[in-house]
Amino acid sequence: MERRTLLRAAALGGSAALGGTLWRGAAYAAPAQPGAGPYGPLGAPDANGIRLPSGFTSRVVARSRQTVPGTSYTWHDAPDGGACYADGTGWIYVSNSEISPGGGAGAVRFSSTGAITGAYRILSGTRTNCAGGRTPWNTWLSCEEVDRGYVYETDPWGVKAAVRRDAMGRFKHEAAAADPVRKVVYMTEDVTDGCFYRFRPTTWGDLSAGTLEVLVAGSGATSGPVTWARVPDPTGATATRDQVSGAKRFNGGEGCYYADDTCWFTTKGDNRVWQYNAAAQTIELAYDDSLVPSGAAPLTGVDNVTGAASGDLFVAEDGGNMEICVITPDDVVAPFLRIDDQSGSEITGPAFSPDGTRLYFSSQRGTSGSSSGGITYEVKGPFRS
């Protein structure tokens, strides 16, 4: 899965054909394999029950149904997808709430030293807000993971009212990732026969109108060229995934992250991380636990994903052994952290502070195994840049 996309695009010769030997015979590198991670082995659990490499520390930022320290805001149940935004010399972390009814999203504001300076609601009255994605114009796309769910564009500062973006389609939304080069937003769908979508706004920066498209590829293929086709009826009166012949199926779409002409997205049903090369319009597998020697897969329960400036991917587990694993640019996968004694939960919402020194994430159900037991954490340390 070496991420030398220009070389790979050249090898494909720019072809967009979907059949014949190109699908079967393209020389794609093997997906990531276990190895020694860049941060070394995990240590003993700290006071928060988190095993970290040497040099890293953790703290609890918020707990569901408790006020965020130093504020009067009560943190939401079942914290899920999240993102960070620069805020003067500090930053903001936003987090969805995967409950229904209620849902929505909240935010925590930090000073330049990492001190909590505020917390507040940015979206209310929605359903099962799972993941989402940030936009280049500094809004948060909060996605409803329900049949015919919507995408809501929200203001991380909590000043502007959230807006429902109907043109982005009605389906079981999971995550979104903006591509400023091609001026599109990629989206995943969390069903066993789901699709991978992109939304092309009529005007970049305005999501009120545009075209919803679905990825089309060879049946069953895991690598090769792809195309995009318009979804005739984004309202989902007929399921969006069933409207285009040849739409490629993905088993439980989850996290989605874009950087450097590449969109990585995950599928939980088969424990895979996919790599869409937007410049070459090809897909391939970045990770597949079934291609790892039996019993040796460090990453299972593949779910939310984010990336660091180093090119490292950080993939959270829903289940597994409650780890966030790192996949390096040289195709090594290894645990970065593990949360002990929370097997009834899942890790959600990984996102880096703007300076790349702090990683935020949640244990959605914490030690209780209930949505009311969510815990949001910060890990600080010498992340690679």
N, C-alpha and C positions, 0 to 999 in steps of 0.2 A: 504494500500500500504506500510505497514511497511517494511523497507528494510533489514529484517533479512534473507538474501538469503540462508545462510547455513541451517537454520531451514526449509525453504521452500523446498530446494532441498531434505532434508531428508524426508520430508513429502511426496514428490512425489516418493520416493524410487528409484530415478534415471531412471524411466521409460521414454522411448521416443515414446511410442505409441501415435497415433494421434486420435484414435476413442474411441467409447464406453463411459463408465461412467466417465473416468478420465477427459475428456474435460469438461463434464457437472458438475461434482461433486467435483472437487478439491477445497480444503478449502483455497481460496485466500482471503486476506484481502480486505476490501472495499477501493475504491479510495479516495484520499484526499478530505477533506471537509473544508468549510470556518471556520475560527476561528481567534483568536487574534494572529497576527504575532509576531515574536520575536523582532521586532524593534519598535513596538508601532504604533500609528496612524500617518497618513500623516499630515504634517503641511500646512500652507498657501503657495501658489506658491512663489518661490524666484525670483530673478531678471531675471532668465532665463526661468521662467514659469514652473518650476519643483517643484512638491510637494514631500517633503522628510520627513522621520522621524527625530526626534530630534537628533542632533549630526552630521548630514550629510550635506555636501555642494556640489554644482555643479559648473562647469565652461564649457565654450564652447572651444573645442579644434580646430575645423576646420569648415568651411562652404564651401559648393559646389561653385565652380567658383570664390573663393577668395583664396588668398595666405594664407597658414598656417602661423600663427604668428611667426615671427622671421626667416622665410625661404623665398625662392623664388618659392616654389612649389605650384601650384594651385590644390586645393582639388577637387576630382572627383564628378560627379553627382551621385545621388541615392546611397549613401553609404549603404552597406548591411552587409553580414557576416564578422566577424572579430575574431582576436585572438591576444594574447600577448606573447612576447618572452623576456626572460632575455637577457640583452645586457650589459655585465660588471656589473657595479653597477646600471645601469639604465634598460630600457626596450624599446621594440618596440611594437606598435599596428598596425596591418595590417587590411585593410578594402577593401572589394570588391566594384565594381561599377556595379549596375544592370541596365545597359543601352545597347542598341544595335542600330547601331554598336558602337564600342568603348570599352565598358566593362572594363575588366582588374581589377587591384588592385593597391592600394597605401599604403604607410606606414608613420607613424610618430614616430620619435625617441625621447625618454625622458631621462633626467639625473636622478640621484639618488634622487633629490629633486622634480622631476616631471616637471621640466622646459623643454620646447620643444627645442631640439637641432638640429633637421633636419626633412625633409620630402621629399619623392621621390616616383617614380613609380617602381613597381616590376613586373607588367604584363600589356601588351598592345595587342591590335588587336584581342580581343576575344569578346564573345557575352553574354550579360545578366548574368554576374557573380553574382550569388545570394549568397548562403552560401558557406560552405566548411568545413575545419577542419585542425588542426595542427597535425603534426606527432611527434613521439618521437625523431626523428633526426632533429627536428627544421626546417622543411619546412612547407609551407602553401599550402594546397590543395584547389585551387580555382575552383568552379564547375559552369559549364554553365547550366543555366535553360532554355534550348531550346531542341526541339526534336532532338535526336541524338547528344546531347551536349557532350562535353569532360570534363575531369578533367585535370587541369594544375598544376604541382608541381612547386612552386615558392620559391624564396629565400627571406626571410623577410629583409635581409640586402641589397638586390638589387645588389649583386655582380655577382652571377651566373645567367645565362639566364634561363628563365622558360622553362619547358619541358612538352609537351603534353603526357599524360599517356593513350594511346589507350587501353591497356589491361584492364583498369578499367571499360570499357564498354561505349557504346554510348546510352544515354537515357537522360531524362529531370532531370539532376542531381540537387539536392538541397544541402544537407549537408553531411559531412563525419566525422567519429570519429575513431581513431586508438585504437586498443586493443593490447597492447604489450604482454599480457599473451598468447593469442591464435594466435598472430602474423597475425591479419587480420585488414582490414579497413571496417567499416560498412558505408552504404550509403543509403540515402532516395531519393525518386522519387516524384516530385511534379506534379502528375496528379491524377484525381479523382479515378482511379482504379490502382494506382501505387503499387510498391512492396518495400520491404526492402531487401537490398543486403549486401553481404560481399565479399571483394576481398582478396584472399589468395596469396600474392606474392610468387614467386618461392624462392626468397631470401629475408628475412625480412630486410627492409631498402632500398630495390631496387624495385620500382614499375613498372619497364619496362616490366615485365612478370609475369604471375600468372593465377589464376583461378577465374572467376566471378561466384558467387553463389547467389541464391535467397531463401528467407525464405518460407518454406512450412508448412502449418498448417491446422487445421480443418476449414471447411467453416463457415464463420461468427463468429468464436470463438473469444473471447476477453481475454481468459486466458487458459493456458495449455502448454503441451510440443510441441516443434517444431523441424523440421529438416531442412537441407539445401540441395539444389540440384544444380548441375552445370548448368549454362546457356550455351547452345550449341554454340550460335553465339553472342559474346559480341559486334560485330560491329553494331548490331541493324538493320540490313537489314530487319529482322522481329523484331518487338518491343521486347525488352528483357523481358518485363513483360508477354508476350504472348507465351513464348517458353517452359515453364515448367508447366505441369498439376498439379494443386493443389497449385500453388503459392498463398500466402495469399495477398489479396488486402487491401490497406490502402488509405484512402480518403484524398489525398493531403499531402504527406510527406513533413515535414519542417525541424526543427532543430534536431540536433543529438549530443549527449554528452556521453562520456564514463568515468567511474571511478569505481574502486573496483568491478570488474567482472560484471558490469552492464552497458548496453547502454540504455539511455533514448532517445526517439525520439518522435516527435510531428506530429499530423495530423490536418491541419487547417479546413478540410471539416466537421469534426465532433467534433472539439474542444477537442481533447484528447491528453494526454501525456501517452506514452507507456513505459513499462519497460521490456527490454530483459535481462534475467538472463543468462549470457553467461556460467557460471559454470554448471547450471542445464539444460540449453537449454530450457527455458520456457519463455513465455510472459505473461504479465498481464497489467491491466490499473493502471497507477499511478494517473490519473485525468481524469474525464469525466464531462463536464459541464451539461450534461443531467441528471446526477445522483445527482446534487445539487438541493436543494429546489428551485422551480420556482422563478426567479427574484433575487436569492441570489448568483449566480455564480460570484466570483470576477475576474475570469480569463476567457476571451473569446477572439476570434481571435488568438488562440494559434499559436505561430510561433517559433522564434529562442529560443534556450535554452543553458544555461551554468550552471556550478556548482561551489560551494565554498568548501574550505577545511572542513567546518563544516558539509558537507553533504547536505546543502540546495541547491535546484535547483532554478534558476532564469529564469523565462519564460517570453519572450517579447510578446506583443500583436501586431498583424497586424489588426488595427481597434480597436474594443472594446472601452475602454475609454483611450487608449494610456497609459497603465500601464506596468510595469515590476512587476510580482507577484513572491512571494517566496513560494515554497512547501518545508516544513520542513521534516526531517527524521521521525517525528511522525505524518506525514500525515495531516498537517494543511496547507491550502492555504490562502494567504492574500496578499494584495497589498504591494509592497515595495516602488514604486514611481509612480508618474503620471505626464504626460506632458499636460499642459493646452493649449487650443486654437490651437491644431494641428490635428483636426479630419480628415483631408484629407491625413494624413501620416500614417506611421507604425514605430514601434520600431524595430531596427535591430542590429545585431552584438555585443550582450553583451559578454564581456570578462574581466576577472580580471587581474590586474597587478600581477607579480610573487609573491609579498609579500602579496597579498590578501586585500590590503587596498584601492584600487581604482577600480571602475567598469567603463569600457568604453562601449559606445553604441551610436547609431545614431537614429535620426528621419529622415527617408529616404527622405521625401519631405518637412519637416519643416512647417513653417507657410504658405507657398505659395501653398502647395499641388502639386508642380511640382518637377520633378527630379532635377532641377537646384537649388532647395531650401534646399537641405540636410544639416543637422547640426549634427556634432559629438561631444558628450559630455563626460565629466569625472565626476563621483561622488566619493567623498572621505569621509571616515568615519569609525566608529567602526564596521566593518563587523565581524561576528562570525568566529572563527577559530577552 
